[in-house]
Amino acid sequence: MTTKSVTSRQKPILYVSRETDEDGELTWQFHCAEEFRMENAQLVRLDTIFATDASVGELGDLPLGYEAKRTSPDGRWMRNKQETA
């Protein structure tokens, strides 16, 4: 899951998460700094994300239930366990 702003390369990926969806399937999310809205959502293959920003490959070992954030496209990824609601 990502947004049109990311796939069109208008905005950089600054947030990544690895979680399970409501069906228990593993999902990755790749977002920019803008507020997420479903009307901008896109389901894409991982190779589309890598073509957009290969640096997300550094997060291939991100554990389930974790997120990674950075402040700029050339910034360092900071990993954290996601807070549960």
KEZA-868994 format. One record per residue (C-alpha): residue number from 1; x, y, z. Coordinates in pm, 1 decimal. Layout:
# residues N
    n      east     north        up
  NUM         X         Y         Z
...
END
This chain:
# residues 85
    n      east     north        up
    1       0.0       0.0       0.0
    2     123.9     343.7     -90.6
    3     -11.3     667.3    -236.7
    4     -21.9     831.2    -577.7
    5     217.1    1099.7    -448.2
    6     481.4     831.8    -390.9
    7     438.1     636.9    -714.1
    8     433.8     955.7    -921.4
    9     755.5    1056.7    -740.2
   10     604.0    1385.9    -630.2
   11     682.6    1306.8    -265.6
   12     950.0    1082.7    -107.7
   13     891.5     774.5     104.1
   14     943.4     880.4     466.3
   15     738.6     613.3     647.0
   16     736.3     234.2     610.5
   17     546.0     -22.1     814.6
   18     517.7    -399.5     817.0
   19     195.9    -538.2     960.6
   20     -91.5    -775.8     899.3
   21    -422.1    -673.5     748.2
   22    -770.9    -767.9     866.0
   23    -738.1   -1104.6     684.2
   24    -408.8   -1182.0     858.4
   25    -205.4   -1123.8     541.5
   26     136.5    -960.3     567.2
   27     137.0    -605.2     429.0
   28     389.7    -331.3     377.4
   29     297.7      36.3     369.4
   30     511.0     306.9     209.4
   31     405.6     666.1     266.3
   32     524.0    1025.0     238.2
   33     470.0    1296.4     498.3
   34     121.3    1391.3     381.4
   35    -188.4    1272.6     563.8
   36    -306.0     937.1     426.9
   37    -641.0     936.6     247.5
   38    -802.7     630.0      90.6
   39    -880.2     817.1    -232.0
   40    -502.9     849.6    -287.4
   41    -423.8     489.3    -192.8
   42    -261.3     247.8    -434.3
   43    -184.1    -121.9    -407.5
   44     141.9    -185.0    -588.1
   45     403.9    -454.8    -619.8
   46     726.4    -425.6    -422.2
   47     929.0    -385.1    -740.9
   48     733.3     -64.0    -807.9
   49     840.3      66.8    -466.3
   50    1204.5     -32.3    -523.8
   51    1201.4     142.1    -862.4
   52    1071.7     454.3    -687.3
   53    1320.9     443.3    -397.8
   54    1573.5     160.6    -370.0
   55    1678.0     274.6     -19.9
   56    1372.5      98.1     124.4
   57    1567.5    -222.0      63.0
   58    1750.6    -140.1     387.7
   59    1423.7    -225.9     563.6
   60    1387.8    -577.5     425.8
   61    1446.1    -719.6     774.4
   62    1192.6    -488.5     944.6
   63    1008.2    -710.5    1195.2
   64     633.9    -755.8    1180.4
   65     463.1    -485.2    1387.2
   66     740.1    -230.0    1334.0
   67     763.6      97.6    1147.1
   68    1053.0     301.1    1012.6
   69    1061.8     677.5     969.5
   70    1305.8     933.5     835.6
   71    1289.8    1309.5     798.1
   72    1423.9    1334.5     442.4
   73    1496.4    1107.8     144.3
   74    1865.0    1092.2     235.4
   75    1799.3    1063.9     610.3
   76    1864.8     764.0     828.5
   77    1578.2     520.4     890.4
   78    1470.8     508.0    1256.0
   79    1291.5     186.6    1350.6
   80    1027.1     156.1    1622.6
   81     770.1     -93.2    1738.1
   82     425.5      24.6    1631.3
   83     190.0     134.2    1905.5
   84    -128.1     -68.2    1919.6
   85    -459.6     110.0    1948.7
END
